[in-house]
Amino acid sequence: MFTNNSLAQTIASEFSKLPQVIAVALAGSQAVNASDELSDLDFYIYIQEEISIDIRSEISKKFANHSEINNQFWEPGDEWIDTNSGHGIDIMYRSPQWIEAQLDSLLVKHQASVGYSTCFWWNILHSTALYDRNNWFQQLQQKANQPYPEALRQAIIAKNYPILRNNVSSYLHQIELAVNRNDFISINHRIAALIASYFDIIFAVNYVPSPGEKRLIQFAHQLCQKLPVNLEQNINTLICCIPYPFGSQGVVSKANTLIDSLDELLIVENLIAP
């Protein structure tokens, strides 16, 4: 199912020896056959109690000459480059209670986010268990393997659609202000946020959990039957507008074109009024 099987199993075996660990799952591109030569191996270590930094460091030393232990920038984790293969190894630590709560917020409470609403659901569905004490992770995946709730679909659209350009605080309005201020950094930041909400809506329209922030165009074409017209062209044109001379309305115009095509899809699907 994934490449680098021997390395992945060996790393998982090291963590499975620890009493704190109840499951080890491989996720990311390696687990969905979308990896390339730049892809890391992404491990999720589900723990009942913290694993000491010393133990985590000792494990990394079996595979790498240099490692970063206890990174706290995103999810708590460790990173290293495997000496023999050259592959990046990304270890993330989660409590079972935390991931269960994330899943409940989506499938039971139907709570949307601003962009990437369902990425943790996708992560669970598309992980491969390499170690699973007492079948806890298998049960979690069984719970995750259910139809996409209509209430969640509606909630994601209701949360993300108005901030594209309808609200006073919308991305488009913020882009317009940034253009007028010649603020390249703000333009770039708001376009990235707009695209995150844009894809959150598209995956929801198609009843597909969001794969996160990588390869979004590729996954949209692979997984979604209903897409805005000229999706890839409109996104690429918008992104290529960013370096243009400040004061140009090209960025605003291209953002409007992108949202217009989404409007057309949502109208056809009876998700917004004409």
N, C-alpha and C positions, 0 to 999 in steps of 0.2 A: 504493500500500500504506500510505502514511502521509501525514499532512498536512505543510504547511510544506516541501514538496519542494524548492523553489528555495533556501530558506535552508539546509536541511540539505546539499544538494549543494554550495553555495558554501562552507560551512564545511569540508566534507570535502575540497574542492579545495585549500584553503589548506594543510591538513596533508599532502595527497598530494604536495606539492612537496618535502617534506623527506626527505632520504635515510634518516633513521632510521625512517621510518614504513613498515610493511609492509601495514597494513590499517586502514581506518576503518569502524566499524560503528555503525549507529543501533539502539538498543534501547529498552527501556522502553515506556510506553503508546503512544507514537507509532508504534512498529513493529508493534503488535498491534491497532491500531484501537480502543484503549480510552482514548484521550486526551480531555481536556476543556480548558476555557479556562485551567485552572490547571496543566496538564501542561508539564513541561520537555521539551527535546530532550536526550536522553541519548546522548552519543557515547562510544564506546570506541576509543581510539587504541592500536593494537598496535605497539610500538616495539622495535627491536633495541638502540638506545642511547638514553640520556636526551636529551631536547630541552631546550635551555637555557631558563631562566626568561625571559630577554630575548626570545627568539624567540616563546615562548608569549604573552608580554605584548603583543608587536607584533601578533600575530594577533588577540588579543581587542580591541585598539584599533580594528580595522577594523569592528567590529560594535557596540562598546559604549563608553560614556564612563567607566564604572567597572567594574572586574573584580577578582576575587579569584584570585590566581595562586599555585599550589603549595599548595593546601589539603592537609593531611595527616591529616584527621580520620578518613576511611574509606579508600577507595582514593585514591592520589595523583591530584590533579586541579585543574582550574581551573573557575571559575564566573563567569558574567556574565549581564546582562539585555540582550538584543538591542534596540538603540535603536529600530529601525524597527517591529518587530512587538510588542515588549514581552514576548516569550517568554524564559523562563529557559533558559540554555544550560549544560549540565553536561558537562564534558570529563573523562574518566577515562583514565588511562594504565596499560597492562598490557604485560608482556612475553609473547611467545608461549609461552615455556617455563612461565611461571606458570599460564596458563590451561590449557595442555595437561596439566599436573600435576593441576589441579583436576578436569578431566574424567576422567583416569585413576583418580583416587581413588574416583570414583563408579562408572564403568563397567567398570573392571578390578579394582580392589581392594574395591569395594563397602563403602566407609567412610561411615558415617552421622554426622550431627552432631546437636546438641541444637537442634532447630528449623531450618527452612529448608535441609534437607540438600541438596536438588537445585536450589537457585536458580541456581547458575552454569550448570548444564546447561540449564535453562530459558532463561537469558540467551543462550547460544550458539544454541540452536534458534530463538529468536525475535528474532534480530538481522538487520538488513538491511545487507549489505555495500555501502558507497558507494564504497569503493576497496579493491582487493585485489591487491596486487602478487604475481605468481607464483601466484595462486590458493591461497595458504596458508589464508585464512579459509574458502574453499569446502571445502577438504579437512577442516578442523576441523569444519565443520557436517556433512559427510558422516559423519565418525566419530561425531558426537553423535546423528545420526539413526538410532538403533537401538532395538530393543524394550527396554522397561524390565526390567532384570535382576531375577529373582525373589530372588536373594541380597541385592540392595540393598533391595528391599521389606522383606524379613524383618529386615535389619539396622536399618532406620529404625524399625520398630515395636519391635524389641527394645531399642533405645536410648532411645526417647522414651516408650513406654507406661509403664514402671515408675515414672518420675519424675512422672507425673501425680498419683498418690496412693498407690501401693503401697509405695514406699521410705520409710525414715525421713526422708530428705532431700527428699521429694517436694514439689512445688509446693503441694499441698493442705495438707500439714503446716506448711509455711512460712506459708501464708495463715492457718491457724488460730492460729499463734503471733503473727502480726502483728495479728490481730483482738484477741487477748487483751492485746496491748501498746498498743492504740490507735495503731498505726503505719500511717497512711494511705499513706505513700510506699511502704513495703514491700508492702502489699496490692496497690497498683497495679502495682508492678514484677513481682510474682509472678504476677498474673493475666495480664499481657502475655506472660510466658514460658510459662505454661500454654497459652495460645491458640496460640503459635508451635509448640509440640510437638504440640498437638491437630491443627492443620492439616497439619503434616508427616506425621502418621499418615494422615490422610484422603486426601491426595494419593497417598501410597504405596499405600494400599489399592486405589486406582483406577488404579495404574500410570501416574500423571501427574506429571511434574516439577513442583516447587513454583514458583509465580511470584514468590515473595518475600514481602514484608510488606505490600503494598498491595492493596486490593480483593480480599481473600481470600474473602469470602463470595460476591462476584460471580463470581470465577473458579471457586470450588467448584461453584456451581450450573451454570455454563456447561460445565465440563469433566468433572465427576464424576457418574457414574450412581449410585454407591452413597454415600449420605450418612446420617449419624445423623438420627434423627427430630427434627424441630423445631430443626434446627441454628441457623438465624438467630435464632429466638425465644430459644433458650437462651443464646446468646452475648450478645444485646442485654440480656436480663434480668440476666445476671451483671454486665455492665459498668455497668448502671444501678444496681446494688446498691452500688457503691463509695462514693457519697457518704452512704450511710445512716449513722445514729449508730453510733459505735464501740462494740464490745461485742456488737453484733447478730450473730447467727449466720446472717443472711440471705446473706452472701457465701459462706460455707462451704456452705450448703444449695444455692445455685444452682450453685456449682462442682461439687458432687457430682451434681447433675442433668445438667449438661453431660457429665460423664465417664460417667455411667450410660448415656446414649444412645449414646456411642461404644462402650462395652462391648457393647451389644446388637448393633451392627454388626459388631464384631470376632468375636463369637461366631457370628453367622450366616455369616461368611466363614471360619470355622474357623481364625482367627488367634490366638485365646486360648481357654482351656478355659472351659466354662460355670461 
